[in-house]
């Protein structure tokens, strides 16, 4: 895979802090909507006691995401262990800010990481608030409130067990983005507004 590869980031890769700190990805991202994929709380790693985001193919469904210019390195593969790197056709991707990036994407290849199993969160593998915060902070910085609301509304399986690990000495999510009291309040208001 070459420098013309883009990873479709639909979870923590939306967050610049998480991308830069834990995957050494410093290039600006491109906000997009991707047709044909359903995001949900459906992924686990054998070495972590939490449930994370995954995707599954779903006709007519749209996924708010970001194109992350990258090379598919061993570091990135480790971050995305438990997922398969799956190609996505260019016509499934709509830029949220059309412009100069379009010509850059003409010859590019696009990849989405697809979890191998669809697993529901439970008490021993909850959805960590630290991960929710990281994803929603990424949405807010990448596509604003509209992207954050779409993320919440279009993600399935919010009914899985969740835990508020924000103030734990070691949060469950190891690649989290630090959040301020103001940011936490905004995230909580978004979740409440969606009935979550």
VENRASUL-V242007 format. One record per residue. N is the residue number from 1. RES is the residue in three letters. PSI is psi in radians with two decimals (NA if undefined). OMEGA is omega in degrees with one decimal (none if undefined). Layout:
[[N:RES:PSI:OMEGA] [N:RES:PSI:OMEGA]]
//
This chain:
[[1:UNK:2.47:-174.1] [2:UNK:-3.01:179.1] [3:UNK:-0.13:177.5] [4:UNK:0.28:178.1] [5:UNK:2.47:174.8] [6:UNK:2.29:174.2] [7:UNK:2.34:176.7] [8:UNK:1.82:-179.1] [9:UNK:2.07:-176.1] [10:UNK:0.06:179.9] [11:UNK:-2.07:-176.3] [12:UNK:-0.36:177.2] [13:UNK:-0.20:172.8] [14:UNK:-0.45:-177.1] [15:UNK:2.13:178.8] [16:UNK:-0.73:-178.8] [17:UNK:-0.82:-178.2] [18:UNK:-0.76:178.9] [19:UNK:-0.84:-173.8] [20:UNK:-0.75:-174.3] [21:UNK:-0.70:-170.8] [22:UNK:-0.23:-179.8] [23:UNK:0.07:177.3] [24:UNK:0.67:178.3] [25:UNK:1.87:-172.7] [26:UNK:-0.02:-178.8] [27:UNK:2.46:177.6] [28:UNK:2.59:-179.6] [29:UNK:2.92:-178.5] [30:UNK:2.02:179.8] [31:UNK:2.38:-175.7] [32:UNK:2.89:164.5] [33:UNK:2.37:-177.7] [34:UNK:2.17:-178.7] [35:UNK:2.44:172.1] [36:UNK:0.17:-178.5] [37:UNK:2.36:178.2] [38:UNK:2.13:178.0] [39:UNK:2.51:177.1] [40:UNK:2.88:178.1] [41:UNK:1.50:-167.2] [42:UNK:0.23:-173.1] [43:UNK:2.48:172.3] [44:UNK:2.67:169.2] [45:UNK:2.54:-179.9] [46:UNK:-0.41:-176.5] [47:UNK:0.18:178.5] [48:UNK:2.52:-176.5] [49:UNK:1.05:179.7] [50:UNK:2.90:174.1] [51:UNK:2.33:-175.5] [52:UNK:-3.11:-179.9] [53:UNK:2.54:170.8] [54:UNK:3.11:175.4] [55:UNK:2.79:172.8] [56:UNK:2.63:176.7] [57:UNK:2.41:179.9] [58:UNK:2.02:-176.0] [59:UNK:2.32:174.6] [60:UNK:-0.04:-179.4] [61:UNK:2.54:177.2] [62:UNK:2.58:-176.0] [63:UNK:2.11:173.4] [64:UNK:2.32:-172.3] [65:UNK:-3.02:175.6] [66:UNK:2.42:172.4] [67:UNK:2.11:-178.7] [68:UNK:1.90:177.5] [69:UNK:2.24:-175.1] [70:UNK:2.89:163.3] [71:UNK:2.51:-176.2] [72:UNK:1.64:-175.2] [73:UNK:2.99:175.2] [74:UNK:-0.66:177.7] [75:UNK:-0.82:-178.8] [76:UNK:-0.70:177.5] [77:UNK:-0.63:177.6] [78:UNK:-0.77:178.2] [79:UNK:-0.67:-176.1] [80:UNK:0.48:177.6] [81:UNK:2.58:-176.0] [82:UNK:-0.09:178.7] [83:UNK:2.71:172.2] [84:UNK:2.33:175.6] [85:UNK:2.01:-171.4] [86:UNK:2.28:-179.4] [87:UNK:2.58:177.6] [88:UNK:2.38:179.9] [89:UNK:2.56:-179.0] [90:UNK:-0.62:-176.4] [91:UNK:-0.13:175.0] [92:UNK:-0.11:-172.1] [93:UNK:2.20:176.3] [94:UNK:2.17:178.2] [95:UNK:2.37:176.4] [96:UNK:-0.34:175.8] [97:UNK:1.38:-178.3] [98:UNK:2.61:-179.9] [99:UNK:-2.44:-173.2] [100:UNK:-0.52:-176.1] [101:UNK:-0.38:-174.4] [102:UNK:-0.76:-179.4] [103:UNK:-0.58:178.9] [104:UNK:-0.45:-173.9] [105:UNK:-0.16:-173.3] [106:UNK:-0.75:-177.7] [107:UNK:0.19:-175.7] [108:UNK:2.83:172.2] [109:UNK:2.50:-174.9] [110:UNK:2.40:-176.4] [111:UNK:2.48:171.9] [112:UNK:2.52:178.4] [113:UNK:2.20:-174.4] [114:UNK:2.18:-179.7] [115:UNK:2.59:-174.6] [116:UNK:-0.39:179.3] [117:UNK:2.70:173.2] [118:UNK:1.86:-173.4] [119:UNK:2.38:-178.9] [120:UNK:2.42:178.0] [121:UNK:2.49:176.5] [122:UNK:-3.05:-174.3] [123:UNK:-0.54:179.8] [124:UNK:-0.22:177.2] [125:UNK:1.22:-175.3] [126:UNK:2.94:171.1] [127:UNK:2.06:-177.2] [128:UNK:2.35:176.0] [129:UNK:-0.56:179.0] [130:UNK:-0.56:178.0] [131:UNK:-0.74:175.3] [132:UNK:-0.81:179.9] [133:UNK:-0.80:-178.9] [134:UNK:-0.79:-179.5] [135:UNK:-0.79:-177.1] [136:UNK:-0.60:172.8] [137:UNK:-0.70:176.5] [138:UNK:-0.74:176.5] [139:UNK:-0.81:-177.6] [140:UNK:-0.70:-178.9] [141:UNK:-0.49:-175.5] [142:UNK:-0.75:-174.9] [143:UNK:0.19:176.7] [144:UNK:-2.97:-176.3] [145:UNK:-0.63:-179.4] [146:UNK:-0.75:178.5] [147:UNK:-0.70:179.2] [148:UNK:-0.75:179.1] [149:UNK:-0.71:178.4] [150:UNK:-0.72:177.4] [151:UNK:-0.88:-177.6] [152:UNK:-0.86:-174.7] [153:UNK:-0.53:-174.0] [154:UNK:0.03:179.1] [155:UNK:2.32:-178.5] [156:UNK:2.86:176.0] [157:UNK:0.62:171.5] [158:UNK:-0.25:-178.0] [159:UNK:-0.09:176.8] [160:UNK:2.79:-178.4] [161:UNK:2.31:178.8] [162:UNK:2.72:177.9] [163:UNK:2.42:177.7] [164:UNK:1.72:-178.3] [165:UNK:0.31:-175.7] [166:UNK:-0.76:-173.8] [167:UNK:0.24:175.7] [168:UNK:2.55:176.8] [169:UNK:-0.65:175.1] [170:UNK:1.70:179.6] [171:UNK:2.74:-179.8] [172:UNK:-0.63:-178.4] [173:UNK:2.06:-172.4] [174:UNK:-0.09:-177.8] [175:UNK:0.65:-172.9] [176:UNK:2.81:176.1] [177:UNK:2.20:178.2] [178:UNK:2.53:-178.9] [179:UNK:2.52:177.5] [180:UNK:2.95:177.8] [181:UNK:-0.67:179.3] [182:UNK:-0.76:179.1] [183:UNK:-0.72:178.4] [184:UNK:-0.71:179.3] [185:UNK:-0.69:178.7] [186:UNK:-0.76:178.8] [187:UNK:-0.80:179.3] [188:UNK:-0.68:179.0] [189:UNK:-0.70:177.8] [190:UNK:-0.79:-179.7] [191:UNK:-0.76:177.4] [192:UNK:-0.72:179.9] [193:UNK:-0.47:178.9] [194:UNK:0.06:-180.0] [195:UNK:0.46:-178.6] [196:UNK:NA:none]]
//
